[in-house]
Amino acid sequence: MVRHPKPPSQTWRTLLKNHSKQLVSVDFFTAPTAFFQVLFVFIVIQHDRRRLVHFNVTAHPTAEWTARQIVEAFCSAPKYLLRDRDKIYGEAFREQVAVMNIKEVLGAPRSPWQRAYVERVIGSIRRECLDHVIVLDEEGLRHVLTSYFSYYHRSRLHLCLDKDSPDSRPVQSVGKIVAIPEVGGLHHRYERRVA
């Protein structure tokens, strides 16, 4: 049997890379407050630069509220939206996505690895931020997440982005290294400053 030096068609990795600008994932995660209330956080992540396009917090998510979040998230809609099969994505959500001409791609039940980018960022949010702060209410959680997402976009490096952040930044090679506290001192951004 003759082996081909390369596959007859593109690989799965190449396919995903070619379409990453057209892919977004959405998901919910929960955050408990100091007063034992459960808050729901809705996030939208763009695949190509791992950029968090939109987030919001509510104590009572509904399909209508989730549909409104999709409208707020996009100036120009992506082609594909990856999500799980949660019941919160009701008829109002599906109708809004159809009106925006976005094709929904549903993950298999109990298969978080099929939406790995959004699951990974949720894990990072929990480990790097929410496990270290006490949340009092919705407004407090919004404030903490806004601060963390600013750090995430400007300073947090990703191996998949060749050790760059979602908002690309220039490499600095001259000057003294200075630590700049972010997220209330929970994380630091390191830059070079010429004295």
C-alpha positions as CSV (number, residue, x, y, z in Angstrom):
1,M,0.0,0.0,0.0
2,V,1.4,3.4,-1.0
3,R,1.4,6.1,1.7
4,H,0.8,9.7,0.8
5,P,3.4,12.1,2.1
6,K,0.6,14.4,3.3
7,P,-3.1,13.9,3.8
8,P,-5.3,14.2,0.7
9,S,-7.3,17.0,2.3
10,Q,-6.6,19.6,4.9
11,T,-6.3,18.5,8.6
12,W,-8.9,19.3,11.3
13,R,-6.5,21.8,12.8
14,T,-6.1,23.6,9.5
15,L,-9.9,23.7,9.0
16,L,-10.4,25.2,12.5
17,K,-7.6,27.8,11.9
18,N,-9.2,28.8,8.5
19,H,-12.6,29.4,10.1
20,S,-11.6,30.7,13.5
21,K,-12.5,34.3,12.6
22,Q,-16.0,33.2,11.9
23,L,-16.5,31.2,15.2
24,V,-17.7,32.4,18.6
25,S,-18.6,30.4,21.6
26,V,-21.1,31.3,24.4
27,D,-21.6,29.8,27.8
28,F,-22.9,30.6,31.3
29,F,-21.1,30.0,34.6
30,T,-22.1,30.7,38.1
31,A,-20.5,32.8,40.8
32,P,-21.7,32.6,44.5
33,T,-21.9,35.8,46.5
34,A,-21.0,36.3,50.2
35,F,-24.8,36.3,50.9
36,F,-25.3,32.9,49.3
37,Q,-26.9,34.2,46.2
38,V,-26.0,32.6,42.9
39,L,-25.2,34.9,40.0
40,F,-25.0,33.8,36.4
41,V,-22.3,35.2,34.1
42,F,-22.9,35.0,30.3
43,I,-19.7,35.2,28.2
44,V,-19.1,35.4,24.4
45,I,-15.6,34.5,23.2
46,Q,-14.2,34.9,19.7
47,H,-12.0,32.0,18.7
48,D,-9.3,33.6,16.5
49,R,-7.6,35.8,19.2
50,R,-9.4,34.3,22.3
51,R,-11.0,37.7,22.8
52,L,-13.9,38.1,25.2
53,V,-16.4,40.0,23.0
54,H,-19.1,40.4,25.6
55,F,-20.2,39.5,29.2
56,N,-23.0,40.3,31.5
57,V,-24.2,39.2,35.0
58,T,-27.7,38.4,36.2
59,A,-29.4,36.6,39.1
60,H,-32.3,35.4,36.9
61,P,-31.3,34.5,33.3
62,T,-34.1,34.0,30.8
63,A,-34.1,33.3,27.1
64,E,-35.1,36.8,26.3
65,W,-32.3,38.3,28.4
66,T,-29.8,35.9,26.7
67,A,-31.1,36.9,23.3
68,R,-30.6,40.6,24.2
69,Q,-27.0,39.8,25.1
70,I,-26.4,38.3,21.7
71,V,-27.6,41.6,20.1
72,E,-25.4,43.7,22.4
73,A,-22.3,41.5,21.6
74,F,-22.0,42.0,17.9
75,C,-21.7,44.9,15.5
76,S,-21.2,42.4,12.7
77,A,-22.4,38.9,13.4
78,P,-20.1,35.9,13.1
79,K,-21.0,33.0,10.9
80,Y,-21.1,30.2,13.5
81,L,-22.0,30.2,17.2
82,L,-21.0,27.2,19.4
83,R,-23.0,26.5,22.5
84,D,-24.2,23.7,24.8
85,R,-27.7,22.3,25.0
86,D,-28.7,24.3,28.1
87,K,-32.4,25.0,28.4
88,I,-31.7,28.7,29.0
89,Y,-31.1,29.1,25.3
90,G,-34.9,29.0,24.7
91,E,-37.0,29.9,21.7
92,A,-36.4,33.7,22.0
93,F,-32.6,33.1,21.8
94,R,-32.8,30.7,18.8
95,E,-35.1,33.2,17.0
96,Q,-32.7,36.1,17.6
97,V,-29.7,34.0,16.4
98,A,-31.7,33.1,13.2
99,V,-32.6,36.7,12.6
100,M,-28.9,37.7,12.8
101,N,-28.1,34.9,10.2
102,I,-25.8,33.0,12.6
103,K,-25.7,29.2,12.4
104,E,-25.9,27.5,15.8
105,V,-23.6,24.5,16.4
106,L,-24.7,22.5,19.4
107,G,-22.2,20.4,21.4
108,A,-23.1,16.9,22.2
109,P,-24.6,16.4,25.7
110,R,-22.1,16.3,28.5
111,S,-19.2,17.1,26.1
112,P,-17.5,20.3,27.3
113,W,-14.4,19.5,25.2
114,Q,-16.3,20.3,22.1
115,R,-16.4,23.9,23.3
116,A,-12.9,23.9,24.6
117,Y,-12.0,27.6,24.2
118,V,-15.0,28.9,26.2
119,E,-14.6,26.2,28.9
120,R,-10.9,27.0,29.2
121,V,-11.5,30.7,29.7
122,I,-14.2,30.0,32.3
123,G,-11.6,27.9,34.2
124,S,-9.1,30.7,33.9
125,I,-11.6,33.2,35.2
126,R,-12.3,31.0,38.2
127,R,-8.7,30.1,39.0
128,E,-7.1,33.5,38.3
129,C,-9.8,35.8,39.6
130,L,-13.0,34.6,41.3
131,D,-11.2,32.1,43.6
132,H,-9.4,35.1,45.2
133,V,-12.1,37.6,45.7
134,I,-15.4,37.9,47.7
135,V,-18.3,38.9,45.6
136,L,-21.1,40.9,47.3
137,D,-23.5,41.6,44.5
138,E,-24.1,41.9,40.7
139,E,-22.4,45.3,40.5
140,G,-19.4,44.1,42.4
141,L,-19.0,41.0,40.2
142,R,-19.3,43.2,37.1
143,H,-16.6,45.5,38.4
144,V,-14.2,42.6,39.2
145,L,-14.8,40.9,35.9
146,T,-14.3,44.1,33.9
147,S,-11.0,44.6,35.6
148,Y,-10.0,41.0,35.0
149,F,-11.0,41.1,31.3
150,S,-9.0,44.3,30.8
151,Y,-6.0,42.4,32.2
152,Y,-6.9,39.3,30.1
153,H,-7.0,41.3,26.9
154,R,-3.9,43.5,27.4
155,S,-1.5,41.4,29.5
156,R,-2.3,37.7,29.8
157,L,-0.2,35.7,27.4
158,H,-1.4,32.7,25.5
159,L,0.7,29.9,24.0
160,C,-1.7,29.5,21.1
161,L,-1.1,33.2,20.2
162,D,2.7,32.7,20.2
163,K,3.0,34.1,23.8
164,D,1.0,37.2,22.9
165,S,-2.1,38.7,24.5
166,P,-5.5,38.9,22.7
167,D,-4.7,42.6,22.1
168,S,-1.4,42.3,20.5
169,R,1.5,44.3,22.0
170,P,5.0,45.1,20.8
171,V,8.0,43.3,22.2
172,Q,10.1,45.6,24.5
173,S,13.8,44.8,24.8
174,V,15.3,48.0,26.3
175,G,14.8,49.4,29.7
176,K,14.3,48.5,33.3
177,I,11.5,46.0,34.1
178,V,8.6,47.5,36.0
179,A,5.7,45.6,37.6
180,I,2.3,47.3,37.1
181,P,-0.5,45.9,39.4
182,E,-3.7,44.9,37.7
183,V,-7.0,43.4,39.0
184,G,-6.5,45.1,42.3
185,G,-3.0,43.8,42.7
186,L,-4.0,40.2,42.0
187,H,-2.0,40.1,38.8
188,H,0.8,42.2,37.4
189,R,1.8,43.5,33.9
190,Y,5.5,43.7,33.3
191,E,6.9,46.4,31.0
192,R,10.3,47.9,30.3
193,R,10.7,51.6,31.0
194,V,13.6,53.6,29.9
195,A,15.0,55.5,32.9
